[in-house]
Amino acid sequence: MWKLFNQTDPAKQAWYYGQVRLLTEDLKDHAAWQEYSKYLTILFQGGEDETD
């Protein structure tokens, strides 16, 4: 069963975690959300978040 949850396509992973960021954007004033957003940018765009 767990093999079904093994997504290896980076584009699909970026989409999924980007949607999580988008749907939780009302939490953007919290440090945890900001850190999540920063690391998504680093991981999927290959650079630092421009808002830092």
C-alpha distances in whole Angstrom, upper triangle without the diagonal:
4,5,6,8,10,13,16,19,21,23,20,19,23,23,20,22,25,24,24,27,29,27,28,32,34,33,35,37,35,35,31,31,33,32,28,30,32,29,27,31,31,27,27,31,32,35,36,36,39,40,41
4,5,5,7,11,13,16,18,20,17,16,20,20,18,19,23,22,21,24,26,25,26,29,32,31,32,35,32,32,28,28,30,28,25,27,29,26,24,27,27,24,24,28,29,31,33,33,36,37,37
4,5,5,9,11,14,17,19,16,15,19,20,18,19,23,22,22,25,27,26,28,30,33,32,33,36,34,33,30,29,31,29,26,27,29,26,24,27,27,23,23,27,28,31,32,33,36,37,37
4,6,8,11,13,16,17,14,14,18,18,15,18,21,20,20,23,25,24,25,28,31,30,31,35,33,32,29,28,30,29,25,26,28,25,23,26,27,23,22,26,27,30,32,32,35,36,37
4,6,9,12,14,15,12,11,15,15,13,14,18,17,17,20,22,21,22,25,28,27,28,31,29,29,25,24,26,25,21,23,25,22,20,23,23,20,20,23,25,27,29,28,32,33,33
4,6,9,11,14,11,10,14,15,13,14,18,18,18,20,23,23,24,26,29,28,29,32,30,29,25,25,26,24,21,22,24,21,19,22,22,18,18,21,22,25,27,27,31,32,32
4,6,8,10,8,7,11,12,10,12,15,16,16,18,20,21,22,24,27,27,27,30,29,28,25,23,25,23,20,20,22,19,17,19,19,16,15,18,20,23,25,25,28,29,30
4,6,9,8,8,11,12,12,13,16,17,18,20,22,23,24,26,29,28,28,31,30,29,25,24,25,23,20,21,21,18,16,18,18,14,13,17,17,21,23,24,27,29,29
4,6,5,6,9,10,11,13,14,16,17,19,20,21,23,24,28,28,27,30,29,29,26,24,25,23,20,20,21,18,15,17,17,14,12,15,16,19,22,22,25,27,28
4,5,5,6,9,10,11,12,14,15,16,18,20,21,22,26,25,24,28,27,26,23,21,21,20,17,17,17,15,12,13,13,10,8,11,12,16,18,19,21,23,24
4,5,5,6,9,10,10,12,14,15,16,18,20,21,24,24,24,27,27,26,24,21,22,21,18,16,18,16,12,13,14,11,8,11,13,16,18,18,21,23,24
4,5,5,6,9,10,11,13,14,15,16,19,20,23,23,23,27,26,26,23,21,22,21,17,17,18,17,13,15,16,13,11,13,16,19,21,20,23,24,26
4,5,5,6,8,10,11,12,14,15,17,18,22,21,21,24,23,23,20,18,19,18,14,14,16,13,10,13,14,10,9,12,14,17,19,18,21,22,24
4,6,5,6,8,10,10,12,14,15,16,20,20,19,22,22,21,19,16,17,16,13,12,13,11,8,9,11,9,6,9,12,14,16,15,18,19,20
4,6,5,6,9,10,10,12,14,15,19,19,19,22,22,22,20,17,18,18,14,13,15,14,10,12,14,12,10,12,15,17,18,17,19,20,22
4,5,5,6,9,10,11,13,14,18,18,18,21,21,21,18,16,17,17,13,13,16,14,11,13,15,13,11,14,17,19,20,18,21,22,23
4,5,5,6,9,10,11,12,16,15,15,18,17,17,15,12,14,13,9,9,12,11,7,10,13,11,10,13,15,16,17,15,18,19,20
4,5,5,6,9,10,10,14,14,14,17,17,17,15,12,13,13,10,9,11,11,8,9,12,11,9,11,14,15,16,14,16,16,18
4,5,5,6,8,10,13,14,14,18,18,19,16,13,15,16,12,11,14,14,11,13,16,15,13,15,18,19,19,17,19,19,21
4,5,5,6,8,11,11,12,16,15,16,13,10,13,13,10,10,13,13,10,13,16,15,14,16,19,20,19,17,20,19,20
4,6,5,6,9,9,9,13,13,13,11,8,10,11,8,7,10,11,9,11,14,14,13,14,17,17,16,14,16,15,17
4,6,5,9,10,10,14,14,16,14,11,12,14,11,10,13,14,12,13,16,16,15,16,19,19,18,15,17,16,18
4,6,8,9,11,14,14,16,15,11,14,16,13,12,16,17,14,16,19,19,18,19,22,22,22,19,20,19,21
4,5,6,8,11,11,13,11,8,11,13,11,10,14,15,14,15,18,19,18,20,22,22,20,18,19,18,19
4,5,5,9,10,12,12,8,10,12,11,9,13,15,13,14,18,18,18,19,21,21,19,15,17,15,17
4,6,8,9,12,12,9,11,14,13,12,16,18,17,18,21,22,22,22,25,24,22,18,19,17,19
4,5,6,9,9,6,9,11,11,11,14,16,15,17,20,21,21,22,24,23,20,17,19,16,17
4,5,8,8,6,6,10,10,9,11,14,14,14,17,19,19,19,21,20,17,14,15,12,14
4,7,9,7,7,11,12,11,13,16,17,17,19,21,22,22,24,22,19,16,17,13,14
4,6,6,6,9,10,11,12,15,16,17,19,20,21,22,23,22,19,16,18,15,15
4,5,5,6,9,10,10,12,14,15,16,18,20,21,21,19,16,14,16,14,13
4,5,5,6,9,10,11,12,14,15,16,18,19,20,19,17,15,17,15,15
4,5,5,6,9,10,11,12,14,15,16,17,19,18,15,13,16,14,14
4,5,5,6,9,10,11,12,14,15,16,17,15,13,10,12,10,10
4,5,5,6,9,10,11,12,14,15,15,14,11,10,13,12,11
4,5,5,6,9,10,10,12,14,15,14,12,11,14,13,13
4,6,5,6,9,10,11,11,13,12,10,8,11,10,11
4,5,5,6,9,10,10,11,9,7,6,9,9,9
4,5,5,6,8,10,10,9,8,8,12,12,12
4,5,5,6,8,9,10,9,9,12,13,14
4,6,6,5,7,7,6,6,9,11,11
4,6,6,5,5,5,7,10,12,12
4,6,6,8,9,10,14,16,15
4,6,8,10,11,14,16,17
4,6,8,9,11,14,15
4,7,9,12,15,15
4,7,9,12,11
4,6,9,8
4,6,6
4,6
4
